[in-house]
Amino acid sequence: MNNGRGLNAFTLGLLIFLGAVGIFWFASAVRTARRKSNRAFCISHLKLIGALCISRADDQDGVFPYDPSPTPSALNAFQVLVDESDDFNTRLLCSPAHFDTPAVPSSSGSYVLGASNVSYAYRGAATAVDSRSSTILASNDTYLGAPNEGEQPEGHEGGVNVLMVTGEAYFLPLDQLASGRNFPEGLVDNYGSTK
């Protein structure tokens, strides 16, 4: 009963309900913003990687960095890029949506990449700058997440971010990938797997 000095049970219940709805709405908005931020940050990393790859290709007869071994891997191709740069920022190789960690220099000052230092799949074969503009150079290593994850990275639901040989980067929906693939055809992951 309300005697003018306080809130009745209905008003108190209504305030609690409205507070809960507000908190739910705010949490949902924060989650959506974080997803969009992760996707945009990853695309930014891919664009910077693309600029470095194009710059390297200009110095190497128009060929992007690659792993020449019989079973090429993204890890080894990116190691070529890191080794040829005096000031490579290894954070670029880690998508913010993955749980990968940037490589740290060894006691000699060189960087040796490990599987947990690279979040992206990369073109397996030697690829020239003048390849078709529809050729994908790199992408998130899998839409299911990095090798040390078990689910899709936040912000990448329903697709992968891709880097084209032109340096352009964008989100590619899963329905544009071949059936049964975790990343675009022609790319390899850190272990040399093509799927």
Order of alpha helices (4+ residues) and beta strands (2+ residues): alpha-alpha-beta-beta-beta-beta-beta
